[in-house]
Amino acid sequence: MLVEAFRDGDAGAAHVGSEHFKEAQRTLPQYLAETPRIVNATVEQDGWSELGELAVDR
């Protein structure tokens, strides 16, 4: 599983339009067994929430 996150739609668009992404499009498909599947969601949140079930006491 892979997770990637962007602060907003503009940041995601900049990533997809970047040269490193275009290079990945050219070179990575030969190593894939099938087309990757994604779940695309917009979350109205700023930053990451803590996973309380795995809280670390410090």
C-alpha positions in Angstrom: 0.0 0.0 0.0 1.1 3.5 -0.8 -0.2 6.7 0.8 0.5 10.1 -0.6 -1.0 13.4 0.6 -1.0 16.9 -0.8 -2.0 20.1 1.1 -4.4 21.0 -1.7 -5.4 20.3 -5.3 -2.8 22.7 -6.6 0.0 20.8 -4.9 -1.3 17.5 -6.3 -1.4 19.1 -9.8 2.1 20.4 -9.4 3.3 16.9 -8.5 1.6 15.3 -11.5 3.0 18.0 -13.8 6.5 17.7 -12.4 9.4 16.3 -14.4 10.1 13.5 -11.8 6.5 12.3 -12.2 6.7 12.3 -16.0 9.9 10.3 -15.7 8.2 7.8 -13.5 5.4 7.5 -16.0 8.0 6.7 -18.7 10.0 4.2 -16.7 7.9 2.5 -14.0 5.2 0.7 -16.0 7.6 -2.0 -17.2 8.0 -3.0 -13.5 4.2 -3.2 -12.7 2.2 -6.4 -12.9 -1.0 -4.4 -13.3 -2.3 -0.9 -13.3 -2.2 0.6 -9.8 -5.6 1.3 -8.1 -6.2 4.4 -6.1 -8.7 5.9 -3.7 -8.9 9.6 -4.2 -10.4 11.7 -1.3 -10.3 15.2 -0.1 -10.2 15.6 3.6 -11.1 18.9 5.2 -8.2 18.8 7.7 -4.9 20.5 8.2 -2.2 18.0 9.0 -2.3 14.5 10.4 -4.3 13.2 13.4 -2.7 11.0 16.0 -3.7 7.3 16.1 -4.9 7.1 19.6 -4.9 3.2 19.6 -1.1 3.3 19.3 -0.4 6.3 21.6 3.1 6.6 22.9 3.5 7.8 26.5 6.5 10.1 26.8 
